[in-house]
Protein backbone atom coordinates (compact mmCIF):
# COMPACT_ATOMS: atom_id res chain seq x y z
CA UNK A 1 0.00 0.00 0.00
CA UNK A 2 1.28 3.46 -0.87
CA UNK A 3 2.04 5.92 1.88
CA UNK A 4 1.86 9.64 1.40
CA UNK A 5 4.21 11.90 3.32
CA UNK A 6 2.89 15.27 2.20
CA UNK A 7 -0.44 16.83 1.31
CA UNK A 8 -0.90 19.97 -0.76
CA UNK A 9 -3.77 22.40 -0.37
CA UNK A 10 -3.86 25.15 -2.98
CA UNK A 11 -6.03 28.22 -3.40
CA UNK A 12 -5.99 30.02 -6.76
CA UNK A 13 -7.57 33.48 -6.83
CA UNK A 14 -8.73 35.30 -9.96
CA UNK A 15 -8.81 39.09 -10.12
CA UNK A 16 -12.29 40.64 -10.28
CA UNK A 17 -10.99 42.60 -13.27
CA UNK A 18 -11.00 39.43 -15.41
CA UNK A 19 -14.11 38.98 -17.50
CA UNK A 20 -16.10 35.82 -16.91
CA UNK A 21 -14.98 34.45 -20.29
CA UNK A 22 -11.32 35.24 -19.55
CA UNK A 23 -11.59 33.62 -16.13
CA UNK A 24 -13.03 30.39 -17.56
CA UNK A 25 -10.43 30.19 -20.32
CA UNK A 26 -7.52 30.93 -18.00
CA UNK A 27 -8.85 28.56 -15.34
CA UNK A 28 -8.72 25.65 -17.80
CA UNK A 29 -5.15 26.58 -18.78
CA UNK A 30 -4.07 26.84 -15.13
CA UNK A 31 -5.73 23.53 -14.21
CA UNK A 32 -4.09 21.78 -17.15
CA UNK A 33 -0.66 23.16 -16.26
CA UNK A 34 -1.01 22.44 -12.52
CA UNK A 35 -2.20 18.90 -13.28
CA UNK A 36 0.80 18.28 -15.56
CA UNK A 37 3.34 19.66 -13.04
CA UNK A 38 1.90 17.84 -10.03
CA UNK A 39 1.60 14.56 -11.92
CA UNK A 40 5.15 14.91 -13.24
CA UNK A 41 6.35 15.36 -9.64
CA UNK A 42 4.53 12.26 -8.38
CA UNK A 43 1.29 13.88 -7.27
CA UNK A 44 -1.63 11.55 -6.68
CA UNK A 45 -5.35 11.94 -5.94
CA UNK A 46 -5.41 15.36 -7.62
CA UNK A 47 -8.66 17.23 -6.99
CA UNK A 48 -9.88 20.61 -8.27
CA UNK A 49 -12.88 22.49 -6.91
CA UNK A 50 -14.02 25.74 -8.53
CA UNK A 51 -15.74 28.23 -6.23
CA UNK A 52 -16.68 31.53 -7.87
CA UNK A 53 -13.50 33.53 -8.48
CA UNK A 54 -11.30 30.89 -6.85
CA UNK A 55 -10.08 27.38 -7.47
CA UNK A 56 -9.12 24.90 -4.77
CA UNK A 57 -6.48 22.27 -5.44
CA UNK A 58 -5.65 19.22 -3.34
CA UNK A 59 -3.02 16.54 -3.93
CA UNK A 60 -0.81 14.07 -2.05
CA UNK A 61 2.85 13.12 -2.54
CA UNK A 62 4.94 10.19 -1.36
CA UNK A 63 7.93 12.52 -0.98
CA UNK A 64 8.26 16.05 0.19
CA UNK A 65 10.89 18.41 1.47
CA UNK A 66 11.64 22.09 1.06
CA UNK A 67 13.65 21.63 -2.17
CA UNK A 68 10.80 19.57 -3.64
CA UNK A 69 8.20 22.23 -2.75
CA UNK A 70 10.38 25.01 -4.17
CA UNK A 71 10.79 23.07 -7.43
CA UNK A 72 7.01 22.73 -7.71
CA UNK A 73 6.54 26.46 -7.08
CA UNK A 74 9.15 27.34 -9.69
CA UNK A 75 7.39 25.09 -12.21
CA UNK A 76 3.89 26.56 -11.67
CA UNK A 77 4.82 30.19 -10.95
CA UNK A 78 4.89 31.35 -14.60
CA UNK A 79 1.18 30.58 -14.88
CA UNK A 80 0.27 32.89 -12.00
CA UNK A 81 0.32 36.37 -13.49
CA UNK A 82 -1.98 38.96 -15.04
CA UNK A 83 -4.82 38.62 -12.55
CA UNK A 84 -4.17 35.15 -11.15
CA UNK A 85 -2.39 34.43 -7.86
CA UNK A 86 -2.10 31.37 -5.66
CA UNK A 87 -1.36 30.19 -2.15
CA UNK A 88 0.02 26.70 -1.63
CA UNK A 89 0.22 24.94 1.72
CA UNK A 90 2.27 21.74 2.01
CA UNK A 91 1.61 19.77 5.18
CA UNK A 92 4.07 17.18 6.41
CA UNK A 93 1.75 14.40 7.59
CA UNK A 94 4.02 13.78 10.59
CA UNK A 95 3.06 17.35 11.57
CA UNK A 96 6.64 18.51 11.84
CA UNK A 97 6.37 21.54 9.55
CA UNK A 98 4.05 23.61 7.40
CA UNK A 99 5.40 25.10 4.18
CA UNK A 100 3.43 28.05 2.80
CA UNK A 101 4.01 29.63 -0.61
CA UNK A 102 2.46 32.74 -2.10
CA UNK A 103 2.71 32.97 -5.89
CA UNK A 104 2.03 36.12 -7.90
CA UNK A 105 3.44 37.83 -10.99
CA UNK A 106 5.45 34.73 -11.91
CA UNK A 107 7.39 34.69 -8.61
CA UNK A 108 6.92 32.97 -5.26
CA UNK A 109 7.59 33.59 -1.57
CA UNK A 110 8.02 31.01 1.16
CA UNK A 111 7.18 30.87 4.85
CA UNK A 112 8.00 27.80 6.94
CA UNK A 113 6.49 27.03 10.32
CA UNK A 114 8.09 24.34 12.47
CA UNK A 115 5.27 22.85 14.53
CA UNK A 116 5.80 22.40 18.26
CA UNK A 117 6.01 19.05 20.01
CA UNK A 118 3.01 17.79 21.96
CA UNK A 119 4.21 19.51 25.16
CA UNK A 120 3.89 23.01 23.69
CA UNK A 121 1.03 23.77 26.06
CA UNK A 122 3.44 23.42 28.96
CA UNK A 123 4.26 26.91 30.26
CA UNK A 124 7.97 25.98 30.36
CA UNK A 125 8.05 25.08 26.65
CA UNK A 126 9.83 27.50 24.31
CA UNK A 127 7.72 29.89 22.27
CA UNK A 128 6.71 28.88 18.76
CA UNK A 129 8.19 31.06 16.02
CA UNK A 130 7.59 31.33 12.31
CA UNK A 131 10.55 30.85 10.03
CA UNK A 132 11.85 33.63 7.84
CA UNK A 133 9.71 34.67 4.88
CA UNK A 134 11.71 35.18 1.74
CA UNK A 135 11.17 35.74 -1.94
CA UNK A 136 12.67 33.43 -4.48
CA UNK A 137 15.68 34.97 -6.21
CA UNK A 138 14.62 33.99 -9.71
CA UNK A 139 11.60 35.38 -11.48
Secondary structure, DSSP 8 states (H G I E B T S, - for coil): -----EEEEEEEEE-TTS-HHHHHHHHHHHHHHHHHHHHHTT-EEEEEEEETTEEEEEEEES---HHHHHHHHHHHHTTS-SSEEEEEEEEETTSSEEEEEEEETTEEEEEEEE---GGGGSTTS----B---EE-S--
